[in-house]
Amino acid sequence: MNEAVTRVEAADISAILKALPHRYPFLMVDRVIDIRGTEYGVGIKNVTANEPQFLGHFPEAPVFPGVLMIEGMAQTAGVLCMLSGDVGNPPYTVYFTTIDKAKFRKPVQPGDTIAYHMTRLAKRRNMWWFRGEAKVGDQVVAEAEVGAVVSGS
């Protein structure tokens, strides 16, 4: 007997808002595509000139902060964890716990679209580790390994 398996392949902003506690101006992912369970997914962030960080980073030559790209990677991984069904029934929250091997390769500016390519490295109980590459087009602009814990509220 075949049982229907629900498979999420993409998450729009409403699904992201249900999965994560983050809200504007700290939500760093607009949608997640190409979801392959918890193994892989691509978060999309459209960088716009009216975002608050550009008031001070830097007014004359705006550059999207690298730490916010790392946060976008972590949020993308969090969406993968929360939508996977592997965490049980809500309410649960995913908390960013570690950053390793972070590198910033090229500045990101308003008008760019960042794609956070996240690949799961490991999972043990309620702990998850992912490797991420932030890309604009085919250029890697940042990379890091991030860890998270899923906790009951």
SEBAMI-600612 format. One line per 5 residues: number of its first residue (from 1); their letters; for each residue x, y, z of N, C-alpha, C. Coordinates in nm, 3 decimals, decimal comma. Layout:
! residues N
NUM	A	X:Y:Z:X:Y:Z:X:Y:Z  ...
! end
This chain:
! residues 153
1	MNEAV	0,084:-0,117:0,000:0,000:0,000:0,000:0,089:0,124:0,000  0,066:0,216:-0,093:0,142:0,339:-0,102:0,076:0,448:-0,021  0,154:0,512:0,065:0,104:0,626:0,140:0,153:0,753:0,073  0,064:0,851:0,064:0,103:0,980:0,006:0,201:1,049:0,099  0,312:1,094:0,044:0,413:1,164:0,122:0,408:1,310:0,082
6	TRVEA	0,393:1,398:0,180:0,395:1,541:0,152:0,539:1,584:0,136  0,567:1,645:0,023:0,703:1,688:-0,006:0,699:1,836:-0,039  0,771:1,914:0,041:0,778:2,057:0,019:0,898:2,084:-0,070  0,875:2,150:-0,183:0,984:2,181:-0,276:1,018:2,329:-0,277  0,926:2,413:-0,225:0,950:2,557:-0,220:0,869:2,615:-0,106
11	ADISA	0,916:2,727:-0,052:0,846:2,796:0,055:0,839:2,944:0,019  0,716:2,996:0,011:0,701:3,139:-0,015:0,709:3,214:0,118  0,690:3,345:0,114:0,707:3,426:0,234:0,610:3,387:0,344  0,488:3,348:0,311:0,394:3,310:0,416:0,439:3,182:0,488  0,495:3,087:0,414:0,547:2,965:0,477:0,669:2,996:0,563
16	ILKAL	0,753:3,088:0,516:0,871:3,127:0,593:0,829:3,193:0,724  0,730:3,282:0,717:0,682:3,351:0,838:0,620:3,253:0,939  0,563:3,143:0,890:0,510:3,040:0,981:0,623:2,957:1,043  0,732:2,939:0,968:0,842:2,854:1,013:0,939:2,926:1,106  0,958:3,057:1,086:1,058:3,132:1,162:0,994:3,243:1,245
21	PHRYP	1,056:3,279:1,356:1,004:3,391:1,436:1,049:3,528:1,385  1,142:3,533:1,292:1,199:3,659:1,243:1,095:3,740:1,166  1,108:3,872:1,178:1,022:3,965:1,106:1,108:4,081:1,056  1,051:4,159:0,964:1,121:4,278:0,914:1,154:4,367:1,032  1,274:4,423:1,037:1,376:4,426:0,932:1,481:4,315:0,943
26	FLMVD	1,455:4,212:1,024:1,558:4,110:1,044:1,533:3,981:0,967  1,428:3,974:0,888:1,406:3,858:0,804:1,495:3,870:0,681  1,587:3,776:0,663:1,689:3,785:0,559:1,668:3,688:0,444  1,549:3,631:0,432:1,520:3,540:0,321:1,375:3,564:0,277  1,355:3,577:0,146:1,224:3,606:0,089:1,149:3,482:0,045
31	RVIDI	1,221:3,379:0,005:1,162:3,251:-0,033:1,270:3,145:-0,032  1,229:3,020:-0,028:1,323:2,909:-0,033:1,277:2,817:-0,146  1,369:2,784:-0,235:1,338:2,701:-0,351:1,426:2,577:-0,352  1,394:2,486:-0,442:1,474:2,366:-0,464:1,496:2,288:-0,334  1,394:2,283:-0,249:1,404:2,214:-0,121:1,408:2,063:-0,145
36	RGTEY	1,508:1,999:-0,087:1,523:1,853:-0,092:1,526:1,801:0,051  1,411:1,807:0,117:1,402:1,768:0,258:1,492:1,856:0,342  1,572:1,793:0,428:1,669:1,870:0,506:1,809:1,861:0,446  1,820:1,797:0,330:1,952:1,778:0,268:2,002:1,904:0,199  1,909:1,982:0,139:1,952:2,094:0,055:1,835:2,187:0,031
41	GVGIK	1,866:2,314:0,013:1,767:2,414:-0,027:1,838:2,544:-0,060  1,768:2,629:-0,133:1,825:2,758:-0,175:1,732:2,869:-0,127  1,784:2,952:-0,037:1,710:3,068:0,009:1,739:3,185:-0,083  1,636:3,265:-0,111:1,650:3,380:-0,200:1,627:3,508:-0,120  1,718:3,603:-0,134:1,708:3,735:-0,071:1,726:3,841:-0,178
46	NVTAN	1,622:3,921:-0,200:1,631:4,033:-0,292:1,677:4,154:-0,213  1,795:4,204:-0,243:1,854:4,317:-0,170:1,800:4,446:-0,231  1,735:4,528:-0,147:1,677:4,653:-0,196:1,741:4,773:-0,127  1,745:4,884:-0,196:1,811:5,006:-0,147:1,744:5,066:-0,025  1,618:5,034:-0,001:1,546:5,095:0,112:1,559:5,017:0,242
51	EPQFL	1,648:4,919:0,250:1,666:4,843:0,374:1,742:4,927:0,476  1,706:4,915:0,605:1,761:5,005:0,707:1,913:4,997:0,724  1,976:4,884:0,697:2,121:4,875:0,718:2,199:4,969:0,625  2,139:5,008:0,513:2,210:5,095:0,419:2,215:5,240:0,464  2,139:5,276:0,567:2,149:5,411:0,623:2,288:5,436:0,681
56	GHFPE	2,352:5,329:0,730:2,484:5,345:0,790:2,591:5,256:0,732  2,559:5,169:0,636:2,655:5,070:0,584:2,651:5,068:0,432  2,696:5,146:0,361:2,752:5,279:0,383:2,670:5,374:0,297  2,630:5,490:0,349:2,536:5,577:0,276:2,580:5,613:0,133  2,706:5,638:0,112:2,754:5,680:-0,020:2,783:5,562:-0,114
61	APVFP	2,809:5,446:-0,057:2,839:5,326:-0,136:2,784:5,206:-0,061  2,651:5,180:-0,068:2,589:5,076:0,013:2,643:4,936:-0,015  2,674:4,864:0,095:2,721:4,726:0,089:2,639:4,646:0,189  2,583:4,535:0,144:2,505:4,448:0,232:2,601:4,384:0,332  2,576:4,398:0,464:2,669:4,345:0,564:2,687:4,193:0,556
66	GVLMI	2,812:4,151:0,565:2,844:4,008:0,561:2,774:3,929:0,671  2,765:3,987:0,789:2,699:3,914:0,899:2,552:3,889:0,868  2,490:3,977:0,790:2,351:3,953:0,752:2,339:3,844:0,648  2,444:3,826:0,566:2,444:3,711:0,474:2,454:3,580:0,553  2,537:3,580:0,657:2,547:3,460:0,742:2,411:3,433:0,809
71	EGMAQ	2,346:3,539:0,856:2,212:3,523:0,915:2,114:3,469:0,812  2,123:3,515:0,688:2,037:3,462:0,582:2,060:3,314:0,557  2,187:3,272:0,566:2,217:3,129:0,554:2,151:3,052:0,667  2,166:3,103:0,789:2,109:3,036:0,905:1,956:3,032:0,896  1,894:3,140:0,851:1,749:3,141:0,837:1,702:3,041:0,731
76	TAGVL	1,776:3,031:0,621:1,742:2,933:0,518:1,750:2,791:0,576  1,857:2,763:0,649:1,870:2,632:0,714:1,757:2,610:0,813  1,719:2,714:0,886:1,608:2,703:0,981:1,478:2,667:0,913  1,452:2,726:0,798:1,331:2,692:0,722:1,335:2,545:0,683  1,450:2,496:0,635:1,462:2,356:0,597:1,431:2,265:0,716
81	CMLSG	1,486:2,299:0,833:1,462:2,219:0,953:1,314:2,220:0,991  1,254:2,338:0,995:1,117:2,352:1,044:1,015:2,291:0,948  1,041:2,295:0,819:0,946:2,240:0,722:0,965:2,092:0,696  1,072:2,034:0,751:1,106:1,896:0,722:1,011:1,795:0,785  0,946:1,834:0,894:0,866:1,738:0,967:0,948:1,657:1,065
86	DVGNP	1,081:1,673:1,063:1,171:1,598:1,152:1,175:1,653:1,294  1,113:1,768:1,318:1,122:1,830:1,450:0,999:1,803:1,535  0,901:1,732:1,482:0,780:1,703:1,559:0,676:1,811:1,541  0,581:1,813:1,632:0,473:1,910:1,622:0,510:2,041:1,689  0,468:2,154:1,630:0,496:2,284:1,690:0,429:2,297:1,826
91	PYTVY	0,464:2,392:1,910:0,554:2,502:1,877:0,701:2,469:1,906  0,782:2,489:1,809:0,926:2,475:1,820:0,991:2,598:1,760  1,110:2,630:1,806:1,187:2,740:1,750:1,326:2,690:1,720  1,383:2,739:1,611:1,520:2,703:1,575:1,611:2,819:1,614  1,719:2,786:1,686:1,815:2,886:1,732:1,950:2,862:1,666
96	FTTID	2,008:2,968:1,613:2,139:2,971:1,551:2,242:2,955:1,664  2,333:2,856:1,653:2,427:2,829:1,762:2,575:2,845:1,726  2,612:2,815:1,601:2,755:2,822:1,567:2,777:2,879:1,427  2,892:2,942:1,410:2,941:2,986:1,279:3,086:2,940:1,270  3,119:2,872:1,163:3,256:2,829:1,139:3,293:2,854:0,994
101	KAKFR	3,422:2,875:0,971:3,477:2,887:0,836:3,409:2,994:0,751  3,370:3,104:0,814:3,306:3,214:0,739:3,408:3,289:0,656  3,372:3,316:0,532:3,458:3,393:0,441:3,368:3,483:0,357  3,414:3,605:0,336:3,342:3,701:0,254:3,425:3,728:0,131  3,369:3,704:0,014:3,445:3,705:-0,111:3,427:3,831:-0,195
106	KPVQP	3,305:3,887:-0,194:3,276:3,998:-0,284:3,161:4,079:-0,226  3,164:4,213:-0,238:3,054:4,295:-0,185:2,921:4,269:-0,258  2,813:4,281:-0,182:2,677:4,269:-0,235:2,613:4,406:-0,222  2,544:4,449:-0,327:2,488:4,583:-0,329:2,337:4,579:-0,356  2,267:4,690:-0,327:2,125:4,695:-0,362:2,105:4,663:-0,509
111	GDTIA	2,000:4,587:-0,536:1,972:4,541:-0,671:2,017:4,398:-0,695  2,109:4,348:-0,610:2,154:4,209:-0,622:2,051:4,114:-0,562  2,052:3,992:-0,612:1,973:3,884:-0,552:2,071:3,781:-0,500  2,061:3,754:-0,369:2,149:3,656:-0,306:2,077:3,521:-0,304  2,147:3,416:-0,343:2,096:3,279:-0,333:2,180:3,207:-0,229
116	YHMTR	2,116:3,167:-0,118:2,185:3,095:-0,011:2,171:2,945:-0,037  2,277:2,883:-0,087:2,278:2,739:-0,116:2,321:2,666:0,011  2,226:2,596:0,073:2,252:2,532:0,201:2,248:2,380:0,187  2,355:2,315:0,234:2,366:2,169:0,230:2,387:2,117:0,371  2,304:2,022:0,412:2,316:1,967:0,547:2,443:1,884:0,558
121	LAKRR	2,519:1,910:0,664:2,640:1,834:0,694:2,611:1,720:0,790  2,528:1,749:0,893:2,501:1,649:0,996:2,375:1,686:1,073  2,319:1,585:1,140:2,207:1,605:1,231:2,220:1,503:1,343  2,214:1,552:1,466:2,213:1,465:1,584:2,106:1,515:1,678  2,007:1,433:1,702:1,891:1,469:1,786:1,833:1,602:1,739
126	NMWWF	1,841:1,705:1,821:1,783:1,835:1,785:1,888:1,936:1,737  2,006:1,888:1,700:2,115:1,973:1,649:2,132:1,949:1,499  2,155:2,058:1,424:2,171:2,052:1,280:2,294:2,134:1,241  2,368:2,089:1,140:2,481:2,164:1,086:2,467:2,170:0,934  2,492:2,288:0,879:2,482:2,311:0,735:2,604:2,385:0,684
131	RGEAK	2,638:2,359:0,559:2,738:2,438:0,488:2,663:2,526:0,389  2,700:2,654:0,385:2,631:2,745:0,296:2,724:2,823:0,206  2,675:2,849:0,087:2,739:2,941:-0,005:2,636:3,045:-0,045  2,671:3,172:-0,027:2,587:3,281:-0,075:2,639:3,319:-0,212  2,550:3,320:-0,311:2,590:3,351:-0,448:2,506:3,465:-0,504
136	VGDQV	2,569:3,549:-0,582:2,501:3,646:-0,666:2,533:3,603:-0,808  2,431:3,559:-0,880:2,457:3,495:-1,010:2,535:3,368:-0,986  2,645:3,352:-1,056:2,727:3,232:-1,034:2,851:3,260:-0,948  2,859:3,382:-0,892:2,973:3,422:-0,808:2,946:3,392:-0,661  3,036:3,321:-0,594:3,026:3,302:-0,450:3,068:3,433:-0,383
141	VAEAE	2,979:3,490:-0,302:3,009:3,616:-0,235:3,039:3,595:-0,087  2,994:3,482:-0,030:3,023:3,448:0,110:3,001:3,299:0,127  3,064:3,245:0,231:3,045:3,103:0,264:3,066:3,084:0,414  3,003:2,981:0,467:3,018:2,951:0,610:2,954:2,816:0,641  2,991:2,765:0,757:2,922:2,651:0,815:2,846:2,703:0,935
146	VGAVV	2,718:2,667:0,947:2,635:2,716:1,057:2,570:2,597:1,128  2,547:2,616:1,257:2,480:2,515:1,337:2,358:2,573:1,403  2,262:2,486:1,433:2,139:2,531:1,497:2,084:2,421:1,587  2,004:2,464:1,683:1,934:2,371:1,770:1,785:2,402:1,758  1,704:2,298:1,755:1,559:2,314:1,754:1,511:2,289:1,896
151	SGS	1,440:2,388:1,950:1,399:2,382:2,089:1,248:2,401:2,101  1,187:2,330:2,196:1,045:2,349:2,224:1,022:2,479:2,298  0,909:2,542:2,270:0,879:2,670:2,334:0,822:2,650:2,472
! end
